[in-house]
Amino acid sequence: TTSAHAHNKIMSESELAMTYASLILHDEGAEITAENLAKIAKAAGVSVEPYWPSLFAKMLEMKDIGDLIANVGAAGPAPAAAAPAAAGGDAPAAAKEEAPAEEEEEEEEEEEDVGGA
């Protein structure tokens, strides 16, 4: 178990090093490439597995780090997440949720009729 624990520790250090290196490059306005990530890790004296720099660079080439930082902890779009759930067998529950809204509309119409009489 000692070697497994050591391996997990190295992996987490590598991930953390790549995360910090990505943030440093972003902060400096430099391009986030596997080469630049590896240079920062080497300069910091951190040994990372060879696949981490390219993995992070590839992952971040389609992401805006500024957006990721600004949206830390933000929930994803609720309507998009709710639609598949409703279609996944919760249709009766969704119908129950819609029913009170319809009743409220009917009550409002009735109140208008009574008020005008």
N, C-alpha and C positions, 0 to 999 in steps of 0.2 A: 504493500500500500504506500510505502514511502516514495517509490518511483512514480506512482500514479499521482500522488499529492504534489510532487515536485514538477511533474509534467503540467498539471493544471495551473500551478503557480506561474510557470514560464508562459503558458498560454495567456493567462490573464494579464501578465506584465506586458506581453507583446501587444495585446489588444489595447491596453491603456496607453502604451507608448505610441501606437499608431493614431489613437484618438487625439492625444496631445499634439503629435506632429501635424496632424490634419488641421487642428485649431491654430497652431503656430503659422503654418503656411497660409491659411485663410486670413489671419490677422495681418500678415505681412503683404497680402495681396499677391502672393506667389502661386504658381500653378501647382495643383496637388497631383503629383505624379509619383509612381512607385519609386523612381530614382530619388526624388526630393524627400519622400518619407523615409527611405532607407538612410539617406545622408543625415537627417535630423536624429534618427535613432542612434546611428553610429557616433555622431558628435556628442550625444548625451551619454554614451557608454552603455547603451541598452542593447542586449543581444535579442534579436527577434528572428522567428522562423522566416525563411526566405519568401514564403507565400503571402505573408501579411501585408507588405507594402503594395504589392500588385492587387491584392484583394480589396484593400481600402481605396486605392486609387480608382479601381474599376467601379466600386460601389458609389464613390462620391462624384464620379464624372457626370452623373445624371442628376445629382442633388445639389441644391444650393445650401451650403453650410449655414449661411446667415438665416435662412428660413428654418433650418433644423434647430438652431440655437433659439430663435424667437418663439418656436412652437414646442419647446420642451414641456412635456406633460400635458399638452393640449390634446383633447379627445378628437378623434376623427369625425368626419361628417356624420351626424346622427341620422339624417334621412336615408342616406345610402345604406347604413348599417341596419336600419329598421325595416327597410323594404324586403330584403331577403328573409328576415326572421318571420315577417308576416306571411310570406309566400311559403315558408317552410312548415306549415301545419298549424300556425297560430291564427288562421283566418277567422275562426269563431271569436277569438279574443279581440281581434281587430274589429269585427262587426259589432261587438259589445261596446267597444270604445266609441264607435261612430254613432251608435244609437242615442246616447245622451245628447250629443250635439244636435241631432235631428229633433229631439224632443224640445230642446231649448228654443230652437227656431220656431216650432209650432206654438209654444207658449207665448213667444213674443208676438206672433201674428194674432193670437187670441186676445192678448192684452190690448193690441191696437184696435181690434174690433170692438171690444167692450168700452174702451175709452172713447171711441168715436160715436157710440150709440146714445 
